[in-house]
Amino acid sequence: MTFAWRSAMAIVAVSALPATAPDATQVAAARGRDLAKSAGCAGCHTIPGLSRGANVGPPLTTIGQRVYIAGLLPNTPANMARWLTETQKIRPGDAMPSTALEPEQAADIAAFLATLR
């Protein structure tokens, strides 16, 4: 077997391999982006790829690198999901309403928001 033929076979073998599947966090973030869009988050917040210039709530362009959520909660995925579903319990009277998101939906949106850096 010649070197050129073996090299060609190696290229064919590698190109036949499946593409790397996205990990669970990437899948959740993609679902979260779609949910953020359909839930209307971009109506109040500036969100990259979803809206520009909304100014009711703070821009979420770099929420993934912020230390705190609403100046109160450490910025973790669990706290973000909690904030999305229990805003009025956490900070009564806040302009952001508590949402009717299911826990899994809030977790997906939190995964998406964590990607905004």
Sequence and secondary structure as in RCSB ss.txt:
>XXXX:A:sequence
MTFAWRSAMAIVAVSALPATAPDATQVAAARGRDLAKSAGCAGCHTIPGLSRGANVGPPLTTIGQRVYIAGLLPN
TPANMARWLTETQKIRPGDAMPSTALEPEQAADIAAFLATLR
>XXXX:A:secstr
  HHHHHHHHHHHHHTS      HHHHHHHHHHHHHHHTTGGGTS  TTT SS  SS   TTGGG SEETTTEE 
 HHHHHHHHHHHHHHSTT SS      HHHHHHHHHHHHT  
